[in-house]
Amino acid sequence: GNIVFDYSKASGFVSAEEMENMKSAVMCARDTLTSKSGAGNDFLGWIDLPADYDKEEFHRIKKAAEKIKSDSDVLLVVGIGGSYLGARAAIEFLSHSFYNVLPKGSRKTPEIYFVGNSISSKYIHDLKDVLEGKDFSVNIISKSGTTTEPAIAFRVFKDMLIEKYGRVEANKRIYATTDKKKGALKNLADQEGYETFVVPDDVGGRFSVLTAVGLLPIAVSGADIDRLMEGANDARIAAKETPYESNGALQYAAVRNILLRKGKTVEIVANYEPSLHYVSEWWKQLFGESEGKDQRGIFPAAVDLTTDLHSMGQFIQDGARVMFETVLNVQESPAEILLKEEEVDTDGMNYLAGKSVDFVNKSAMNGTILAHTDGHVPNLVIDIPKQDAYSLGQLFYFFEYACGVSGYLLGVNPFNQPGVESYKKNMFALLGKPGFEKEREELLKRL
Ligand code: PA5
């Protein structure tokens, strides 16, 4: 099955005529993207990646994953932003909900923990406790090789590896995913002899999930990375070749820009499966960093439902009318749990006897879509046939393509992120990094 974008429930907010009127602008944005003639065009390596990836490296990724599986109880994945969210989204989407705490034997692959995505001492400290007595490996992922958060975590866990195994063996347990030729991490890897994988020059962090950045950790979790790439490639063909009228990615780009122009400045992605939480996080980065610039953009937000219907539900139903909602609907649940009849119907739930929990979930979803629509929140739906690698590959690509088109429609460069530098500059100044002396003086006066 294929990912389907369905905006029929939003027909009261987006008419067929508006969609038709938007067509020429969308096609122009699409051409800017595919002819590689727009702003940021040196970062379009992701467009054909699902077909034109480095097959030799792909093979090496699988081999490294096998080695990690055979010699490690734990894999630490060190990275932040685009060097973090894709792998986590995929692993949580595809794995057992309690992957890391399954008893040994029922899980054949290593525990996987993410670190270097904050600067929390407590988190690092507590993770060290988890590693006690366990064999582990580290995948350090940083395109630049100099990002503070992962660099700090890497220092700590590299030391721990060396202490435990000695330098020679430690170096065989470190896998560095970074720039092909340059950067601090590449230099260190060459010096120490770590196995390295490449973040291609022309693929930005938030578009890198289908490179080694995502693929190595995903492969270690036991997921099928061949199917992931196949799904992405089929979505690539569909996105590039299907006419506007039936092209989900182009329509999604069109609808969200129509809604933005009507004052809907917030998009909330809603899932009904806890294991999609990090897909939403990945999506937030993709759209937030791509579109939020030049004082423009749709603010990307996310809710986990039905959980957040008991908190954010009030605002969505009835608060300031600034948002639209994009529902991620996993059509086929991987598990079936049937509700039983109880002799005494104390909780009044017997009317559900014989029904599945997923039927209840889908009813909650359908009811919520209509309720929010009645509350003037346009609801878009993305149908995801199954929670498997093929569907996920499609979903990743669908969003990436739609994001590129949508960014050009908005009139921004979707492929840069100048705004993420400001906090770094201030942090370096306050830390006393050489070269930031003047900024430091200015900031200290303000604090
Ligand atoms: O999208 C981006 O550019 C960022 O989120 C980066 O991926 C993030 O800052 C990590 O950068 P690096 O891979 O260079 O450590």
Residues whose N, C-alpha, C, O or C-beta is under 5 A from the ligand:
A	BS01	PA5	I80 G81 G82 S83 I141 S142 K143 S144 G145 T147 G205 R206
